């Protein structure tokens, strides 16, 4: 675990902080972002939390069930579990093509193969971008 705030600010994309009384809240960004939000709206957040609690009790009653959290379904969980392997496979194929394109004899001996490799590289780039975007989507939904 690192306590280097500059490092954490550079790598952390979300912060989950205790708001007291058993309440947790997710903030976008790192520690400094959380501090900035916290210092700018400290009294507003406390008032909103108090209002939210009493409003929630009025709607649900004293022993009402908590609202269901929208999470990942079975298929999405499975897709999320498979994405890292898919991304790794795409990146490996991309690096193999890069190595082939770095060979100067390929351009002299098989110029038509160069075009095929460039097309496949572009397709891999698009697939990789799509897979990474989907991974971010699923992680955010989790």
C-alpha positions in Angstrom: 0.0 0.0 0.0 1.4 3.4 -1.0 0.9 6.6 1.0 2.6 8.8 -1.7 -0.3 11.2 -2.5 1.2 12.4 -5.8 1.5 8.8 -7.0 -2.0 8.0 -5.9 -3.4 11.0 -7.6 -1.7 9.9 -10.9 -3.1 6.3 -10.8 -6.3 6.4 -8.8 -9.5 6.9 -10.8 -12.0 6.7 -7.9 -11.9 7.1 -4.2 -14.4 5.5 -1.8 -14.6 7.4 1.5 -16.4 6.9 4.7 -19.0 9.6 5.3 -19.6 8.6 8.9 -22.6 6.8 10.4 -21.9 3.8 8.3 -22.3 5.7 5.0 -19.7 5.4 2.1 -19.5 7.5 -1.0 -17.6 7.1 -4.2 -15.8 10.1 -5.6 -14.2 10.5 -9.1 -10.5 11.0 -9.0 -7.7 10.6 -6.5 -7.1 11.7 -3.0 -6.6 15.4 -3.8 -9.9 15.5 -5.8 -11.7 13.9 -2.8 -10.1 16.5 -0.5 -11.2 19.4 -2.8 -14.8 18.1 -3.0 -14.9 17.4 0.7 -13.6 20.9 1.7 -15.9 22.7 -0.7 -19.1 21.0 0.2 -18.7 19.8 3.8 -21.7 21.5 5.3 -23.8 20.9 2.2 -23.1 17.2 2.2 -24.0 16.8 5.8 -27.3 18.6 5.3 -28.0 16.6 2.2 -27.2 13.4 4.0 -29.6 14.3 6.9 -32.3 15.2 4.5 -31.7 12.0 2.5 -32.0 9.8 5.6 -35.3 11.3 6.8 -36.7 11.2 3.2 -35.6 7.6 2.8 -37.3 6.6 6.1 -40.5 8.3 5.1 -40.7 6.5 1.8 -39.7 3.0 3.0 -40.9 3.2 6.5 -38.9 2.1 9.5 -38.1 -1.4 8.3 -38.4 -1.0 4.5 -36.1 -2.9 2.2 -33.1 -1.1 0.7 -33.4 -0.4 -3.1 -31.8 -3.0 -5.2 -28.4 -2.0 -6.7 -28.0 -2.4 -10.4 -24.9 -4.6 -10.9 -23.6 -7.0 -13.5 -25.7 -9.9 -14.7 -24.3 -13.4 -15.2 -23.4 -12.8 -18.8 -21.7 -9.5 -18.0 -19.7 -11.0 -15.2 -18.6 -13.8 -17.5 -17.7 -11.3 -20.2 -15.7 -9.2 -17.7 -13.8 -12.2 -16.6 -12.9 -13.1 -20.2 -11.9 -9.6 -21.3 -8.4 -9.5 -19.9 -7.4 -12.7 -21.8 -8.9 -11.4 -25.0 -7.1 -8.1 -24.6 -3.8 -9.9 -23.9 -4.3 -12.0 -27.0 -5.0 -9.0 -29.2 -1.9 -7.2 -27.8 0.3 -10.2 -28.4 -0.9 -10.5 -32.0 -0.3 -6.8 -32.5 3.3 -7.1 -31.2 3.9 -10.0 -33.6 2.7 -8.0 -36.5 4.9 -5.1 -35.4 7.9 -7.4 -35.3 7.1 -8.7 -38.8 6.7 -5.2 -40.2 10.1 -4.3 -38.7 11.8 -6.8 -41.0 13.0 -4.9 -44.0 13.2 -8.0 -46.2 9.4 -8.3 -46.0 9.0 -5.0 -48.0 11.4 -6.2 -50.7 10.3 -9.9 -50.9 6.5 -9.7 -50.1 5.1 -6.2 -50.6 1.6 -7.6 -50.8 2.0 -9.1 -47.4 2.9 -5.7 -46.0 -0.5 -4.4 -47.0 -2.3 -7.4 -45.4 -0.3 -6.9 -42.2 -1.1 -3.2 -42.0 -4.8 -3.9 -42.5 -4.8 -6.6 -39.8 -3.0 -4.2 -37.5 -5.6 -1.6 -38.0 -8.4 -4.1 -37.4 -6.6 -5.2 -34.2 -6.3 -1.6 -33.0 -10.1 -1.2 -33.4 -10.9 -4.5 -31.7 -8.5 -3.6 -28.8 -10.0 -0.1 -28.4 -13.5 -1.7 -28.4 -12.5 -4.3 -25.8 -10.9 -1.8 -23.5 -13.9 0.5 -23.7 -16.2 -2.5 -22.9 -14.0 -3.4 -20.0 -14.2 0.1 -18.6 -18.0 0.0 -19.0 -18.4 -3.2 -17.1 -16.0 -2.2 -14.4 -17.9 1.1 -13.9 -21.2 -0.8 -13.8 -19.8 -3.3 -11.2 
